[in-house]
Amino acid sequence: MDQRQRGATLVEVIVATAIIGILSAMAVAAAESALCRYSLAAATIDMRLGLFETRMQSMTLDKSVALKFRYEGGAWNVATYLDGDGDGIRNDDIQRGIDKLLKEPRRVCEGRAHIGLPPFPVSDPVNGGQLNDRDAVRFGSSTLCSISPDGDFSNGSIVLTDGKRVTLLVINGSLRRISTYRFDGARWSVREL
């Protein structure tokens, strides 16, 4: 009997290792992309739920309640305030302690997605121009989203990104509607709720 052992040549080992490396790199890139996509979707849902939760608080308490967004330490935080004098939530009333803190500041969007502008130019689907030429959080000239006891929001918008994709939440206060615009890297799509 022939007892020769068959082994792999060096070329075969190199080719097999290269194929495994390429497949591994493709799997890691696909997993990274999926994690970013899911993180952005989760951040969008979380932001929408926070807005509607604050709206329910305002209607239940029969007082104006607001979300105050602040950019601090490289991240966005949000705190909830309750109207203390019946004239709505105002930044000067917050500073003077008239409008009371209802919920402590907390970091907005944990994970890969965050409030912010993408690192590349993107057209603004609502106002024209470039999305990158505006603020990431904008309610008039403020970062204060106020909600009346009737459930009306301040008009404004919030931009979320994972660095590759973008979600633009547009709050239409009098219609009590939040439109969700999604940019997938090539085009915008919209969903109205």
ChimeraX attribute file (.defattr): number of C-alpha atoms within 10 A of each C-alpha:
attribute: neighborCount
match mode: 1-to-1
recipient: residues
	/A:1	3
	/A:2	4
	/A:3	5
	/A:4	6
	/A:5	5
	/A:6	6
	/A:7	7
	/A:8	7
	/A:9	8
	/A:10	9
	/A:11	9
	/A:12	11
	/A:13	11
	/A:14	11
	/A:15	11
	/A:16	12
	/A:17	12
	/A:18	12
	/A:19	12
	/A:20	12
	/A:21	12
	/A:22	12
	/A:23	12
	/A:24	12
	/A:25	12
	/A:26	12
	/A:27	12
	/A:28	12
	/A:29	12
	/A:30	11
	/A:31	12
	/A:32	13
	/A:33	14
	/A:34	12
	/A:35	16
	/A:36	19
	/A:37	20
	/A:38	15
	/A:39	20
	/A:40	28
	/A:41	19
	/A:42	16
	/A:43	24
	/A:44	26
	/A:45	12
	/A:46	14
	/A:47	18
	/A:48	17
	/A:49	12
	/A:50	14
	/A:51	20
	/A:52	17
	/A:53	12
	/A:54	23
	/A:55	25
	/A:56	17
	/A:57	19
	/A:58	23
	/A:59	18
	/A:60	12
	/A:61	12
	/A:62	13
	/A:63	22
	/A:64	28
	/A:65	31
	/A:66	30
	/A:67	24
	/A:68	21
	/A:69	21
	/A:70	17
	/A:71	16
	/A:72	9
	/A:73	7
	/A:74	6
	/A:75	14
	/A:76	19
	/A:77	19
	/A:78	20
	/A:79	18
	/A:80	21
	/A:81	25
	/A:82	25
	/A:83	23
	/A:84	19
	/A:85	13
	/A:86	10
	/A:87	11
	/A:88	18
	/A:89	27
	/A:90	19
	/A:91	14
	/A:92	10
	/A:93	16
	/A:94	17
	/A:95	10
	/A:96	10
	/A:97	11
	/A:98	17
	/A:99	25
	/A:100	18
	/A:101	18
	/A:102	14
	/A:103	12
	/A:104	11
	/A:105	17
	/A:106	12
	/A:107	16
	/A:108	20
	/A:109	20
	/A:110	13
	/A:111	13
	/A:112	16
	/A:113	26
	/A:114	23
	/A:115	26
	/A:116	21
	/A:117	24
	/A:118	20
	/A:119	11
	/A:120	10
	/A:121	12
	/A:122	20
	/A:123	15
	/A:124	16
	/A:125	17
	/A:126	10
	/A:127	8
	/A:128	8
	/A:129	13
	/A:130	12
	/A:131	21
	/A:132	17
	/A:133	12
	/A:134	12
	/A:135	16
	/A:136	20
	/A:137	25
	/A:138	19
	/A:139	18
	/A:140	12
	/A:141	9
	/A:142	14
	/A:143	21
	/A:144	24
	/A:145	25
	/A:146	29
	/A:147	29
	/A:148	20
	/A:149	19
	/A:150	15
	/A:151	24
	/A:152	19
	/A:153	27
	/A:154	20
	/A:155	20
	/A:156	20
	/A:157	21
	/A:158	21
	/A:159	23
	/A:160	25
	/A:161	27
	/A:162	25
	/A:163	17
	/A:164	16
	/A:165	19
	/A:166	28
	/A:167	27
	/A:168	27
	/A:169	23
	/A:170	20
	/A:171	22
	/A:172	16
	/A:173	18
	/A:174	12
	/A:175	11
	/A:176	17
	/A:177	15
	/A:178	22
	/A:179	17
	/A:180	20
	/A:181	20
	/A:182	22
	/A:183	19
	/A:184	13
	/A:185	12
	/A:186	7
	/A:187	11
	/A:188	16
	/A:189	11
	/A:190	13
	/A:191	10
	/A:192	10
	/A:193	7
